[in-house]
């Protein structure tokens, strides 16, 4: 099934709602001071291993040392998180860059404030007794966590490199925790899995990797990071800078102390300590560098996610734009 006029409606409907809310309400996102002089931030997150540094920063007092109280708000996909942020329900969100750039192309005033993770152990998985080669995914249904996002884009690009016509693929939007069950029931033919679900699949299901999500045209692409609205960055530069500094420290700690990273994951997911020990280590951005974001943008144009290039300098917040601590 090809990408018809309504193919991405479910994935971006919330973004259009947020655009309406922003226009109608003015999007006032200034933050009140919390007791003790700390500023409270509502931060959009997902229950994946890549988010462990944020939880380390909370546990180790890195946010508190910067005068911040960070409250995580869990969502299932990038489009939903962006919609919540623009509507004013959250202040900063973790999101894949495809969802961010697509929303920016639609006119949403978004700014990426820090990189979080790059391509890692993610892949497209199927039942072990079924599909075993990328070419066999032609004409099949693939579960992704949000339509039109990084998962759909990389699936299209990688499978095309194996000779699969992307227009034959059907993408089904499912929260990551529901993908394995959908595979086992036969509701989908394959699923784009992230950690901890990659390892969980190998431990509890008869599921096998068909192809990596990051190889060939998608190798080492920038994947996801932290985004705020233009208004929030302008009105709260000190808080944004403090958040970035705390994440800088957390990323360095996570790289230097992988055991601490491993011990953090069970505190915000349903993954046991034993299973967390077997997870593939996430590819974290200890230094935020989005100089190659244009490579991802080019793939988005090639595969019809957006119809033209953006001015990326207007989307990415550079270090010299924020006050120093």
Secondary structure, DSSP 8 states (H G I E B T S, - for coil): ----TTTTHHHHHHHHHHHHHHHHH-------B-GGG-EEEEEEE-SSGGGHHHHHHHHTTHHHHTTEEEEEEE-SSHHHHHHHHHTTS-SEEEEEHHHHHHHHHTT--EEEEEEEEES-S-EEEEETTS--SGGGGTT-EEEESSTTSHHHHHHHHHHHHTT--GGG-EEEE--GGGHHHHHHHTS-SEEEE-TTHHHHHHHHS-EEEEEESSSGGGTT-EEEEEEEEHHHHHH-HHHHHHHHHHHHHHHHHHHH-HHHHHHHHTTTSS--HHHHTTS----B-SS---TTHHHHHHHHHHTTSSSS---GGGTB--GGGS---
